[in-house]
Amino acid sequence: MLFYKDKKLNPNQWEVHLIEFKFCEDTRPDPQLKKAKAQHSMLMANLKRRGYKEIKLHVILVGAIRTTYKDYTDLNLADLNLDYHKTKRIDTQTE
């Protein structure tokens, strides 16, 4: 159980966000998106059965040459209250 300000929060009050970053072919992102949904479907079903309020899967797709897919990425980031244009690149190293 999670406690917040002396209140007990039960799973029926939780929102679960599963986030996966996947690399895919630049011209065909859909197969990787389908694989991610299939990969997490059992976990999502089990969480739902346990009474969690809401379970969301956010798949962030990145192409082999760092292509980003606006239709997939922007929607998922917005759902997490993040702005694509304000996020730091995660695919490069800085020292």
ChimeraX attribute file (.defattr): number of C-alpha atoms within 10 A of each C-alpha:
attribute: neighborCount
match mode: 1-to-1
recipient: residues
	/A:1	7
	/A:2	10
	/A:3	9
	/A:4	8
	/A:5	5
	/A:6	7
	/A:7	8
	/A:8	11
	/A:9	12
	/A:10	13
	/A:11	17
	/A:12	12
	/A:13	12
	/A:14	14
	/A:15	12
	/A:16	16
	/A:17	14
	/A:18	13
	/A:19	14
	/A:20	14
	/A:21	11
	/A:22	16
	/A:23	18
	/A:24	19
	/A:25	16
	/A:26	15
	/A:27	9
	/A:28	10
	/A:29	18
	/A:30	13
	/A:31	10
	/A:32	16
	/A:33	20
	/A:34	11
	/A:35	12
	/A:36	17
	/A:37	14
	/A:38	11
	/A:39	11
	/A:40	13
	/A:41	13
	/A:42	11
	/A:43	13
	/A:44	20
	/A:45	11
	/A:46	11
	/A:47	16
	/A:48	16
	/A:49	9
	/A:50	11
	/A:51	13
	/A:52	17
	/A:53	14
	/A:54	15
	/A:55	16
	/A:56	13
	/A:57	16
	/A:58	21
	/A:59	21
	/A:60	19
	/A:61	24
	/A:62	20
	/A:63	16
	/A:64	13
	/A:65	10
	/A:66	13
	/A:67	14
	/A:68	17
	/A:69	15
	/A:70	11
	/A:71	8
	/A:72	17
	/A:73	18
	/A:74	17
	/A:75	18
	/A:76	20
	/A:77	17
	/A:78	11
	/A:79	13
	/A:80	12
	/A:81	9
	/A:82	13
	/A:83	14
	/A:84	15
	/A:85	8
	/A:86	7
	/A:87	9
	/A:88	8
	/A:89	10
	/A:90	7
	/A:91	8
	/A:92	6
	/A:93	6
	/A:94	6
	/A:95	2
